[in-house]
Amino acid sequence: GKKIATKTLKVKISDNLSGITKYDCYLNGEWILAEHDGKTATLTIDTAGATAIGKNILKVIVTDRIGNTTVKEWVLLF
């Protein structure tokens, strides 16, 4: 589908106070840039030019200081 420019997405993440050490975000299988704000436990994800009209799949993989990894997926419709 045609690519569209959207704004940033914000995703709340919680690490149960163990400290986030690594996070990766993928949109439709492609790695995309994200910024972690530890104060608000929020990832800000830059989706500009990465989203397509229709269904998009956002996958966020977060690893904390003690090695626990959490994977979340969302379906985004534009």
HELIX and SHEET records of a PDB file:
SHEET    1   A 2 LYS A   3  ILE A   4  0                                        
SHEET    2   A 2 THR A  51  ALA A  52 -1                                        
SHEET    1   B 3 THR A   8  LYS A  12  0                                        
SHEET    2   B 3 THR A  42  ASP A  46 -1                                        
SHEET    3   B 3 ALA A  34  ASP A  37 -1                                        
SHEET    1   C 4 GLU A  30  ILE A  32  0                                        
SHEET    2   C 4 ILE A  20  LEU A  27 -1                                        
SHEET    3   C 4 LYS A  55  ASP A  64 -1                                        
SHEET    4   C 4 THR A  69  LEU A  77 -1                                        
END                                                                             
